[in-house]
Amino acid sequence: MTRRDALRIAMPWLVIAVLLVVWELACIFFDLPEILLPRPTRVFVVFCQRFDILLAFCWDTLWTSLMGFLLAIAGGMLLGLAIGASAFVYSGLYPLLIAFNAVPKVALVPILMIWVGVGALPAVITAFVISFFPIVVNVATGLATIEPEMRDVLRSLGASRTQILLKVGIPRAMPYLFASLKVAITLAFIGSVISETVGGNRGIGFLMLSAGARNDTATTFAGLFAIAIMGVMMYAACALVEKRMTRWAFRGEIVG
Amino acid sequence: MAFVELRGASLTYALGRDTTLALADATLSIEKGEFVAVVGPSGCGKSTIMKLVTGLMPATAGEVEVAGNKVRTPIKGVGMAFQNPTLMPWRTTLDNVLLPMEVVQPHRGRFRRHRAEYVDRAMKLLGTVGLADFALKFPWQLSGGMQQRSNLCRALIHEPELLMLDEPFGALDAFTREEMWGVMQALWLERRFTGVLVTHDLREAVYLADTVYVMCRRPGRIVMTRRIDLPRPRTLATTFQPHFVELVRELRDRIQQEHD
């Protein structure tokens, strides 16, 4: 490994470190009260002190996000395949999907609470509806952009529509699916936290809201960091799965 | 009776109110085991003939028959190769070649149980085009010529009676292309399938075909049919013989006439 490579790998950590130092210095220099903006070192102390509570609340958020995310993968793939494979389904459902995606999901939470009550379920559903859209769009795009000649090769062999879907459509849509998962997992977190913040009795969003109500800004910030760390970890997991599953789509990196 | 028959076949594309006559009143017949070439400038309806014969598109007028049956929908078990190799990047070369076996009956039903036997068959075929050592490589790890050779193997693995080639060597450099003519001819001499080659390379047509059809555009139609009586196997040396050059010239002159 050359020094340049080492520096490239260290870059994200360096940038974070610089940001935190600037933040710390700014707090000291402008003499900001902790209730307005706590210093990073103070957030770190609180983070360590309350690690048990944070972990428990993170766990709630993590599993509601993951449940919503898994549902979104299943539903998104099914709908994406239907929309990508059939022009009829496409023209019927696509405008509706766009309209639905434009609705701010925060507005749905109160309705969900009327329907299913307070607790984990509204968070799961919100995570699902918010992370569902990119998966549908990407899978449908993967299917719709199959080279017509590739389809002709199979048609001339006498392949049925289902066979074409299985042999070309689905493998071809896989890189698109995995690319969308990286986006979808972070959206799922946003969905869960929104639901917990608007009206929940659990999860990191609820923790932040109640800490904010007590003017405990440091804890709120500790919660923010916890969400960010979970988001990055899940993103990395998705990226890893993506590379493993669709090696052929990253051919440039392997050959070059 | 001929294996492939076109009787007054026409195809009109309709796009909204615009209609384009892509192919007008084409009549030709191809014997079983014959290798024909269809030549002409771009947009003269060469590829349309392919689509009609394979049933990928139905004729808007006239009749298309293959092996005595009227063609309206895609006919089964045809081998096809296009200018773009259209190999699937997620499959190895071997798995790409085996694809027709997973689709065409009766192989489809026995593929899983007799996989070894089919792999054997595919490896033999890959061997005849000099790709035995590349079977487990992915298509994007192969050169353009190698990809096109794998493409031919995929088109031939299920031993189709009819092989349709749509400018299969068009994207290759001149030397690789001439090498591919030899590969193609060797495969044909061995298996004697009925071949239809669409190309705009007149030397390629004369090298490979028994009969050359010349087409012209607006509307696309067949303006000349020429038997090629050169002995086989033809070699690169053949292409420099006076008779070969004369044939190419005759075809070229006929196409030029349309432009004068």
Interface residues (C-beta under 8 A of the other chain):
Chain A: E147 E149 M150 D152 V153 L154 R155 S156 L157 G158 A159 Q163 K167 V168 P171 R172 M174 T246 W248 A249 R251 V255
Chain B: T54 L56 P74 I75 K76 G77 V78 G79 M80 F82 N84 T86 M88 P89 W90 L99 P100 E102 V103 V104 Q105 F138 W140 Q141 R154 H158 M164
